[in-house]
Amino acid sequence: MLLLSAYDAHSHQQWRHTLCDMFPDDHWTCLSLPPRHFAWRVRGNSLSWAFNHRQTLTDNYDLLIVTSLTDLSSLRGFVPELTCLPTLVYFHENQFGYPTNTPPSPPAHPAATQAPDLTAGHPNAKQTNDQSNKVNAQVLSLYTALCADHIAFNSHWNQRSFFDGLEKLLTKLPDHVPDGLMQQLRARSSVLAVPLPDRLFPENANQNNDTRHLPGKNDTLQIVWNHRHEYDKGPALLLAIVQRLVSQGLSFRLHLLGQRFRNEPEEFSRIRTLLAQHYTEFDIAPGIDKWLPSRKEYEQTLTQSDIVLSTALHDFQGLSILEAMALGCIPLAPAALAYPEYIDADYLYDVSGCALSEQAAAACEKIITWHGQWQHLAVRPPAIDVSQFSTDVMREPWAEVMTRLLAP
């Protein structure tokens, strides 16, 4: 099996490692490129691989699996041997589903470092360049999908937003657009979630709760926010929630566990100032505020937490939420994106057509209500079952697709 990850961000690494571990009897060859310089990486991955790794690419394989950011049409042109391989394209994300109004001038992909602005000097240069990069990435994903024998998405939301966005793009193209492209792609697409490691799922479904502390009347609520520190993960809403919880005198600790980068949204500085004052006032130990590269330490923190919070403006599957749920956290997430596919409405808060303050109020109302109930009962509700995402369960649907592609 040959696996190509064109923009190997943290969640992409997790996907390919899990996929290889899920089928240990297969021989895997993986090529990946670092998650930086997004505009160049998306357009240049075929060039980098074709001329730096030709010998690897032309070895003897049965199946080719590539991420949707792979420039597969160009790569096949550079390395014709790849056209003989049955091909699965995996959409860990799509280029149509990202929020478009996240300041300041968001990159075409989270955590991306854009290529130099070659049109600098023109008053609209930055905006024009960003839009050009965005459309280029969208068209590239279309070409890559059309090269595939099968395309898979990690959630129904991902699949739906891709086809909705693609349909809008095709109607904007000026002329000579072939008929039936949407029908072709829909016919060979499916949803295959990124599996979660089996170690997150104890044999006893309630074991996670049994091993954690039970909340007493004076216990501090443990909230974890485990997302990348970037605008697309909603730091403005997170700040509004923290402000509201602090103003209402709730005793809580907030663990900020997400991956962070050189430049992060200014809201995090204000959040830290608020939290420092809050911890001093309540004389409680500060929450953890760092990226935890140790999986053991990270998972232990999730196990000891009560609520996992999402404020995301986009999330194509929500691996960080799912990991925390598997380890016993109660989720609190927007009633949007991929979340309603596996989180009951009782654990979602409304964000549609609401002002930021209203979204924060809806989230905080649930947090405060839950805390009051748990204090009164001195017991936490049972963990929500997300075992349908375990490797043990997901192995069969993944194997079915791969076997079908390998069939003569």
Summary of the structure (lengths in Angstrom):
residues: 408
radius of gyration: 22.4
end to end distance: 16.2
largest distance: 68.6
contacts: 1293
relative contact order: 0.12
helix: 48%
strand: 12%
